[in-house]
Amino acid sequence: MKILVTGGTGYIGSHTVVELQKQGFDVIIVDNLSNSSAAVVERITMITGIKPQLEIFDLCEAEKTFRLIEEHREIAAVIHFAAFKSVGESVQHPLKYYRNNLLSTISLLESMKRNGVKHLAFSSSCTVYGQPDELPVTEQTPLKRAESPYGNTKKIMEDIISDTVKTADVTAISLRYFNPIGAHESALIGEAPSGIPDNLVPYITQTAAGIRPFLRVFGKDYDTPDGTPIRDYLHVVDLAKAHVIALKRMLDGKCKDRFEIFNLGTGAGYSVMDIIHSFERVSGLKLNYQVAPRRPGDIVKIWADPSYANRKLGWKAEKTLDDMMRSAWAWEQACLHSSQTV
């Protein structure tokens, strides 16, 4: 069975491709490589022994998107990761985010509808909840105004999908996940941002590796126990497995509605300092960090109630915070060794 994975050379996409192949699915990746590398395909092949097909173009090019799906009529479902994803950058360049994230999703849905592809798993985000009034966050938590254009694009993309399934023979599952970190146990794939990292963990590991002089902790005056923001962090492999489970739910006809939503998290909130202390614990290193002003677009605290996904999907995050940080550090060391030996 053939699955189209958009953004499949990216961080979460590449780990999901691995899990799909391990479950016997045939994968086609579409990616414009704006924040990833085609070399990821070779690394996926090293892990699974199977080389996924890679098509390099931008989903905003509607005709190319349509032609690809038309040429591969055996595509049974799509997992849609492709999107710009930096909160900070979206605040500085909102039109870039609205244009790319929305147009690519519209192009994909139109092509699916015209070619009879009936299932879509969507990579959503906890950012659609904004700063919730009550914690933990359930699927019934009211959506508030997003704190960033990135978060708003995820909400609008969900709206577009929700409206589309009402008029097309399409079933969709939106996976609202919290903060994926860590790397594959092989240390062959992991989070590899272009340029200066926007996310916390790769900045931590690059600082420890000597690539960055120090880590900036953005704000230590939040209303939290240690003054730093709190998030729900989950291992990227746990997250990737959830996508395969959601896909099978649709393919097996087990969905209760045409559009379903699941929160994916551990149910635990960790502060920035908790993450730093975990890294220091598993690496044996002391991290050099400095406190900096708050960052626009960041919320104070959020974590999930994943019980609905636990019950209905039969999925549960398994790896601990130390597991996450240990794998992230192994990935960073592998990257450092690779660059030194080239």
Helices and strands as residue ranges (DSSP letters): E 2-6, H 11-22, E 26-31, H 39-48, E 53-56, H 62-71, E 75-80, H 87-92, H 94-115, E 119-125, G 126-129, H 149-165, E 171-177, E 179-181, H 200-208, E 215-218, E 230-231, E 233-235, H 236-251, E 259-264, E 270-271, H 272-283, E 289-292, H 307-312, H 321-341
